[in-house]
Amino acid sequence: MTSDIQVADPVATRWAHALHALASQKGALDAVRKDMSLLAGEMRHPKVREFLTQANLPKADVLKVLQPLMGQLSPWTQKTVELAAQRRRAALLIGLPEAFQRKEDELSGVLQGVVESPRELASTEVQNLEQALTLRFHKKVVLRTRQNPELIGGVRVFVGAQMIDRSVQGRLDGLARKMRNASLN
């Protein structure tokens, strides 16, 4: 089983930062936050995601698929969607809500992370991890949980671009590396 930690889409991140700056400047942050929630819901549909990742989609086709959503969006988000379609960058809409949330988190001093474990973690265990990581990173850390039976025991935590591997599997892998690199004198 491979980890499904996703690397942030740099294009979606740039667009999200621009949209956040514009919304902030125009006093429309609350409306755009609501829009990002609506857009995230739409992007959860596999058929929409698959459609938007097709190459060279005409603007009219993109807007036709997103038409039911467009009427619910603020003018700032509508313009962003239209511009993405016009510039044939409709696929960035998939990552836009998540990138926008990362920008919000960054500004409020919050780091999002994922903790993997071979079993479901109790809420107190997750809270203890969040507290320890908050001290380590000097920012509030909020963790999502994911089960990964390959870990055997322990946990693997991803926060930002860092991975903290305290799993049995990680320790076994480290031991194997040390044995391969050990001199036989």
ZARO-113287 format. One record per residue (C-alpha): residue number from 0; x negated, y, z negated. Coordinates in steps of 0.05 Angstrom, whole numbers, plus 32768, in hexadecimal, padded with zeros to 4 digits. Example, Ala and Ser with C-alpha at 12.3 -4.5 7.8 and 13.67 -1.06 7.14 Angstrom:
REM residues 2
REC|0|7F0A|7FA6|7F64
REC|1|7EEF|7FEB|7F71
END
This chain:
REM residues 185
REC|0|8000|8000|8000
REC|1|7FE4|8044|8013
REC|2|7FF2|8083|7FEE
REC|3|8024|80B1|800E
REC|4|8006|80F1|7FF2
REC|5|800F|8123|8029
REC|6|7FDC|8158|803B
REC|7|7FFB|819C|8041
REC|8|800A|81B1|8088
REC|9|7FDE|81EF|8093
REC|10|800D|820D|80C7
REC|11|804B|8204|809B
REC|12|8023|8222|8062
REC|13|8011|8260|808A
REC|14|8059|826A|80A0
REC|15|8073|825E|8059
REC|16|8042|8292|803D
REC|17|8058|82C4|8072
REC|18|80A2|82B7|8064
REC|19|8096|82BD|801A
REC|20|8071|82FF|8022
REC|21|80A9|831B|804F
REC|22|80E0|8303|8021
REC|23|80BC|8320|7FE5
REC|24|80B2|8363|8009
REC|25|80FB|8366|801F
REC|26|8117|8350|7FDB
REC|27|8133|8310|7FFA
REC|28|810D|82DB|7FD3
REC|29|814C|82BE|7FB2
REC|30|816F|82B7|7FF5
REC|31|8131|8297|8015
REC|32|8129|8267|7FDA
REC|33|8170|8250|7FE6
REC|34|8161|824A|8030
REC|35|8125|821E|8022
REC|36|8151|81F0|7FF9
REC|37|8182|81EA|8032
REC|38|814B|81E0|8065
REC|39|812A|81AA|8039
REC|40|816C|8185|8037
REC|41|8172|8187|8082
REC|42|812A|8170|808A
REC|43|8137|8132|8060
REC|44|8160|8114|809A
REC|45|8131|80E6|80C1
REC|46|8152|80F5|8104
REC|47|8148|8140|80FB
REC|48|80FF|8135|80E8
REC|49|80F4|8107|8123
REC|50|8115|8139|8153
REC|51|80EB|8174|813A
REC|52|80AA|814F|8142
REC|53|80B5|8145|818D
REC|54|8085|816D|81B8
REC|55|809B|81AB|81DF
REC|56|80E2|81AF|81C7
REC|57|8108|81E8|81E8
REC|58|811F|821F|81B8
REC|59|8168|8213|81CB
REC|60|8164|81C9|81B8
REC|61|8145|81D8|8174
REC|62|8179|820D|8164
REC|63|81B1|81E0|817C
REC|64|819C|81A9|814B
REC|65|8194|81DB|8112
REC|66|81D3|8203|8124
REC|67|81FD|81EA|80E9
REC|68|81C6|8201|80B9
REC|69|81B6|8243|80DB
REC|70|81F7|8265|80C6
REC|71|81E6|8257|807C
REC|72|81A0|8275|807F
REC|73|818B|82BC|806F
REC|74|8174|82E7|80AA
REC|75|812B|82DF|8095
REC|76|812E|8294|8097
REC|77|8158|8294|80D7
REC|78|8122|82BE|80F9
REC|79|80EC|828F|80E0
REC|80|8111|8252|80FC
REC|81|811D|8276|813F
REC|82|80D4|828B|8144
REC|83|80BC|8244|8135
REC|84|80E9|822A|816B
REC|85|80D4|8260|819C
REC|86|808A|8252|8190
REC|87|8096|8207|8196
REC|88|8083|81FB|814E
REC|89|80C4|81DC|8137
REC|90|809E|81A4|8113
REC|91|8084|81D6|80E0
REC|92|80CC|81DE|80C6
REC|93|80C5|8198|80A7
REC|94|808E|81B0|8078
REC|95|80A6|81F8|806F
REC|96|80D1|81ED|8030
REC|97|809A|81C7|800C
REC|98|8065|81FA|8020
REC|99|8093|8233|8008
REC|100|809B|820F|7FC5
REC|101|804F|8207|7FBF
REC|102|8048|8252|7FCA
REC|103|807C|825F|7F94
REC|104|8059|822F|7F65
REC|105|8015|824F|7F73
REC|106|8031|8294|7F62
REC|107|8051|827B|7F22
REC|108|8013|8253|7F0C
REC|109|8031|820E|7F16
REC|110|800D|81D2|7F35
REC|111|8036|8199|7F52
REC|112|801A|8153|7F4E
REC|113|8029|8109|7F54
REC|114|8019|80D3|7F23
REC|115|8017|808B|7F3E
REC|116|801C|804F|7F10
REC|117|802C|8005|7F18
REC|118|806A|800D|7EED
REC|119|809D|8043|7EDE
REC|120|8081|8074|7EAC
REC|121|80A9|808B|7E70
REC|122|80BA|80D5|7E6F
REC|123|808D|80DF|7E32
REC|124|8052|80C1|7E57
REC|125|805E|80F1|7E92
REC|126|8064|812C|7E62
REC|127|8023|8119|7E3F
REC|128|8000|8116|7E82
REC|129|801D|8159|7E97
REC|130|8004|8178|7E55
REC|131|7FBE|815C|7E5D
REC|132|7FB9|8172|7EA5
REC|133|7FD4|81B7|7E94
REC|134|7F9A|81BF|7E64
REC|135|7F69|81A5|7E98
REC|136|7F80|81D1|7ED2
REC|137|7F95|820E|7EA8
REC|138|7FD7|820F|7ECE
REC|139|8019|81EE|7EBF
REC|140|8019|81A9|7EE1
REC|141|805B|8188|7EF6
REC|142|8057|813F|7F0B
REC|143|8082|8112|7F35
REC|144|807C|80C8|7F29
REC|145|8073|8091|7F5C
REC|146|8069|8046|7F51
REC|147|802E|8024|7F73
REC|148|8027|7FDA|7F5F
REC|149|7FE1|7FD7|7F7F
REC|150|7FC5|7FFE|7F44
REC|151|7FCD|7FC2|7F14
REC|152|7FCA|7FF0|7ED7
REC|153|7FBB|8038|7EC4
REC|154|7FCD|8075|7EEE
REC|155|7FB4|809D|7F29
REC|156|7FC5|80E7|7F29
REC|157|7FC4|8117|7F65
REC|158|7FC5|8162|7F55
REC|159|7FB6|8192|7F8C
REC|160|7F7B|8176|7FB3
REC|161|7F61|814E|7F78
REC|162|7F6B|8105|7F66
REC|163|7F60|80EA|7F20
REC|164|7F5C|809F|7F22
REC|165|7F65|807D|7EDF
REC|166|7F82|803D|7EFC
REC|167|7F68|7FF6|7EF3
REC|168|7F63|7FF1|7F3F
REC|169|7F39|8031|7F42
REC|170|7F0A|8018|7F0C
REC|171|7F02|7FD5|7F30
REC|172|7EF3|7FFA|7F70
REC|173|7EBF|8025|7F4B
REC|174|7E9F|7FE7|7F2E
REC|175|7E9B|7FC6|7F72
REC|176|7E79|8005|7F8F
REC|177|7E46|8005|7F57
REC|178|7E36|7FBB|7F62
REC|179|7E2D|7FC6|7FAD
REC|180|7DFE|8000|7FA1
REC|181|7DD6|7FE0|7F68
REC|182|7D8E|7FCF|7F75
REC|183|7D7A|7F86|7F6D
REC|184|7D35|7F92|7F4E
END
